[in-house]
Amino acid sequence: MANRVHRPREDAEFDFILGMSAVPVLAYFTGTWPKAVEPCRVMDLVMGGVADECTGGRLTVVRADITRCPAATERYGITGAPSCVLLKQGEAVAQATGPMTTAEVRELLDGHL
């Protein structure tokens, strides 16, 4: 995974990253239960590539584990993993659940960056 993807260990760290970001945040939520592991690994690769593409500080990418960030999971209505939420000033402006291709992530971001 790209070094540009933040991996908070808990809700407080997630909120800190969100508060410090002056640009939109693409948060993707992952899980560790058996049916979620492989789709989440695929999303790690996709999101690492998206983070690398969005150079120049246009986007902050955050990988949040549902079990480590339960408050953020609840706040954004995450019901499955993987799930993506595009946040502007802490507010969700776009959301998707399930594994996504790079093209689908770009479509989610379209018009927001």
Contacts in CASP RR format, 6 or more apart in sequence:
PFRMAT RR
TARGET T0000
AUTHOR 0000-0000-0000
METHOD contacts of the structure
MODEL  1
MANRVHRPREDAEFDFILGMSAVPVLAYFTGTWPKAVEPCRVMDLVMGGV
ADECTGGRLTVVRADITRCPAATERYGITGAPSCVLLKQGEAVAQATGPM
TTAEVRELLDGHL
1 44 0 8 1.000
1 45 0 8 1.000
1 47 0 8 1.000
1 48 0 8 1.000
1 63 0 8 1.000
2 47 0 8 1.000
2 48 0 8 1.000
2 49 0 8 1.000
2 51 0 8 1.000
2 52 0 8 1.000
2 61 0 8 1.000
4 48 0 8 1.000
4 51 0 8 1.000
4 52 0 8 1.000
4 61 0 8 1.000
5 44 0 8 1.000
5 47 0 8 1.000
5 48 0 8 1.000
5 51 0 8 1.000
5 61 0 8 1.000
5 62 0 8 1.000
5 63 0 8 1.000
6 17 0 8 1.000
6 60 0 8 1.000
6 61 0 8 1.000
6 62 0 8 1.000
6 63 0 8 1.000
7 62 0 8 1.000
7 63 0 8 1.000
8 14 0 8 1.000
8 16 0 8 1.000
8 17 0 8 1.000
8 62 0 8 1.000
8 64 0 8 1.000
8 68 0 8 1.000
8 69 0 8 1.000
9 68 0 8 1.000
10 68 0 8 1.000
10 69 0 8 1.000
11 68 0 8 1.000
11 69 0 8 1.000
11 70 0 8 1.000
11 71 0 8 1.000
11 72 0 8 1.000
14 27 0 8 1.000
14 62 0 8 1.000
14 64 0 8 1.000
14 69 0 8 1.000
14 72 0 8 1.000
15 72 0 8 1.000
17 25 0 8 1.000
17 60 0 8 1.000
17 62 0 8 1.000
18 25 0 8 1.000
18 27 0 8 1.000
18 62 0 8 1.000
18 87 0 8 1.000
18 90 0 8 1.000
19 90 0 8 1.000
21 60 0 8 1.000
23 57 0 8 1.000
23 58 0 8 1.000
23 59 0 8 1.000
23 60 0 8 1.000
23 113 0 8 1.000
24 58 0 8 1.000
24 59 0 8 1.000
24 60 0 8 1.000
24 86 0 8 1.000
24 87 0 8 1.000
24 88 0 8 1.000
24 93 0 8 1.000
24 109 0 8 1.000
24 112 0 8 1.000
24 113 0 8 1.000
25 59 0 8 1.000
25 60 0 8 1.000
25 61 0 8 1.000
25 62 0 8 1.000
25 86 0 8 1.000
25 87 0 8 1.000
25 88 0 8 1.000
25 90 0 8 1.000
26 47 0 8 1.000
26 50 0 8 1.000
26 59 0 8 1.000
26 60 0 8 1.000
26 61 0 8 1.000
26 62 0 8 1.000
26 84 0 8 1.000
26 85 0 8 1.000
26 86 0 8 1.000
26 87 0 8 1.000
26 105 0 8 1.000
26 108 0 8 1.000
26 109 0 8 1.000
27 61 0 8 1.000
27 62 0 8 1.000
27 63 0 8 1.000
27 64 0 8 1.000
27 72 0 8 1.000
27 76 0 8 1.000
27 84 0 8 1.000
27 85 0 8 1.000
27 86 0 8 1.000
27 87 0 8 1.000
28 43 0 8 1.000
28 47 0 8 1.000
28 61 0 8 1.000
28 62 0 8 1.000
28 63 0 8 1.000
28 64 0 8 1.000
28 82 0 8 1.000
28 83 0 8 1.000
28 84 0 8 1.000
28 85 0 8 1.000
29 64 0 8 1.000
29 65 0 8 1.000
29 66 0 8 1.000
29 69 0 8 1.000
29 72 0 8 1.000
29 73 0 8 1.000
29 76 0 8 1.000
29 78 0 8 1.000
29 80 0 8 1.000
29 81 0 8 1.000
29 82 0 8 1.000
29 83 0 8 1.000
29 84 0 8 1.000
29 85 0 8 1.000
30 36 0 8 1.000
30 40 0 8 1.000
30 43 0 8 1.000
30 44 0 8 1.000
30 63 0 8 1.000
30 64 0 8 1.000
30 65 0 8 1.000
30 66 0 8 1.000
30 81 0 8 1.000
30 82 0 8 1.000
31 37 0 8 1.000
31 40 0 8 1.000
31 65 0 8 1.000
31 66 0 8 1.000
31 67 0 8 1.000
31 81 0 8 1.000
31 82 0 8 1.000
32 65 0 8 1.000
32 67 0 8 1.000
33 81 0 8 1.000
36 80 0 8 1.000
36 81 0 8 1.000
36 82 0 8 1.000
39 81 0 8 1.000
39 82 0 8 1.000
39 98 0 8 1.000
39 99 0 8 1.000
40 81 0 8 1.000
40 82 0 8 1.000
42 99 0 8 1.000
43 82 0 8 1.000
43 84 0 8 1.000
43 99 0 8 1.000
43 100 0 8 1.000
44 63 0 8 1.000
46 100 0 8 1.000
46 101 0 8 1.000
46 102 0 8 1.000
46 105 0 8 1.000
47 61 0 8 1.000
47 63 0 8 1.000
47 105 0 8 1.000
48 61 0 8 1.000
49 102 0 8 1.000
50 59 0 8 1.000
50 61 0 8 1.000
50 102 0 8 1.000
50 105 0 8 1.000
50 106 0 8 1.000
50 109 0 8 1.000
51 59 0 8 1.000
51 61 0 8 1.000
54 61 0 8 1.000
54 113 0 8 1.000
58 113 0 8 1.000
59 109 0 8 1.000
59 113 0 8 1.000
64 72 0 8 1.000
64 73 0 8 1.000
66 73 0 8 1.000
66 78 0 8 1.000
66 80 0 8 1.000
66 81 0 8 1.000
72 78 0 8 1.000
76 85 0 8 1.000
76 87 0 8 1.000
76 92 0 8 1.000
76 95 0 8 1.000
78 85 0 8 1.000
78 97 0 8 1.000
79 97 0 8 1.000
80 97 0 8 1.000
80 98 0 8 1.000
81 98 0 8 1.000
82 97 0 8 1.000
82 98 0 8 1.000
82 99 0 8 1.000
82 100 0 8 1.000
83 95 0 8 1.000
83 96 0 8 1.000
83 97 0 8 1.000
83 98 0 8 1.000
84 94 0 8 1.000
84 95 0 8 1.000
84 96 0 8 1.000
84 97 0 8 1.000
84 100 0 8 1.000
84 105 0 8 1.000
84 108 0 8 1.000
85 92 0 8 1.000
85 94 0 8 1.000
85 95 0 8 1.000
86 92 0 8 1.000
86 93 0 8 1.000
86 94 0 8 1.000
86 95 0 8 1.000
86 108 0 8 1.000
86 109 0 8 1.000
86 112 0 8 1.000
87 93 0 8 1.000
88 112 0 8 1.000
93 112 0 8 1.000
94 108 0 8 1.000
94 109 0 8 1.000
94 112 0 8 1.000
96 104 0 8 1.000
96 108 0 8 1.000
100 108 0 8 1.000
END
